[in-house]
Amino acid sequence: MGKEKRFKHKLNMLEPGIRMIKCIGILIFIGLLFYVFQFRIVAFCLWAASGIVFAILLILLAIESHQDKVMNEIAIKENKKNGDN
């Protein structure tokens, strides 16, 4: 039998995810302001930063999803093992 994967720390991305989305929105808005006022390089840097934050958010959400899947599989196995169908 394979060894069960137990996680020391379970990600919960609800609150941090909301903060990250707000940060992305603020960066995009400030970048738009800089773009309008002809500071193109600064605007592109802010948009790149928002893209990086978004990519990090997606990675963390994928990790959380994987943890949920593994924990659900473990719970299903334990229920079957205990006869709680």
C-alpha positions in Angstrom: 0.0 0.0 0.0 1.1 3.5 -0.7 1.9 5.9 2.1 -0.8 8.4 2.8 0.0 12.0 2.3 -0.8 14.1 5.4 -0.2 17.9 5.2 1.4 19.7 8.1 -0.1 23.0 6.9 -3.4 23.2 4.9 -3.6 26.2 2.6 -6.7 28.3 3.0 -6.6 30.9 0.2 -9.9 32.6 0.7 -8.7 35.6 2.8 -5.3 35.9 1.2 -6.8 35.4 -2.3 -9.2 38.3 -1.7 -6.3 40.5 -0.6 -4.2 39.5 -3.6 -7.1 40.3 -6.0 -7.4 43.7 -4.4 -3.7 44.3 -4.8 -3.9 43.2 -8.4 -6.7 45.7 -9.0 -4.9 48.5 -7.4 -1.7 47.8 -9.4 -3.7 47.7 -12.6 -5.5 51.0 -11.8 -2.3 52.8 -10.7 -0.6 51.5 -13.9 -3.5 52.9 -15.9 -3.0 56.3 -14.3 0.7 56.3 -15.0 0.0 55.2 -18.6 -2.4 58.1 -19.1 0.1 60.5 -17.8 2.8 59.3 -20.2 4.8 57.3 -17.7 4.7 54.2 -19.9 7.7 52.3 -18.4 6.3 52.6 -14.9 2.9 51.5 -16.0 4.3 48.4 -17.7 6.3 47.6 -14.6 3.1 47.9 -12.4 1.2 45.7 -14.9 4.0 43.2 -14.8 3.9 43.2 -11.0 0.1 42.6 -11.1 0.7 39.7 -13.5 3.3 38.2 -11.2 0.9 38.5 -8.2 -1.8 36.8 -10.3 0.5 34.0 -11.3 1.4 33.4 -7.7 -2.3 33.4 -6.8 -3.0 30.8 -9.5 -0.1 28.6 -8.2 -1.3 28.8 -4.6 -4.9 28.0 -5.7 -3.6 24.9 -7.6 -1.7 23.8 -4.5 -4.8 24.2 -2.3 -6.9 22.3 -4.8 -4.4 19.4 -4.8 -4.4 19.3 -1.0 -8.3 19.3 -1.0 -8.3 16.4 -3.5 -5.8 14.3 -1.5 -7.6 15.0 1.8 -10.9 14.0 0.3 -9.4 10.8 -1.1 -8.0 10.0 2.4 -11.4 10.7 4.0 -13.2 8.4 1.5 -10.7 5.6 2.2 -11.1 6.0 5.9 -14.9 5.9 5.6 -14.8 2.8 3.5 -12.3 1.2 5.9 -14.6 2.0 8.9 -17.7 0.8 7.0 -19.4 4.2 7.0 -20.8 4.2 3.5 
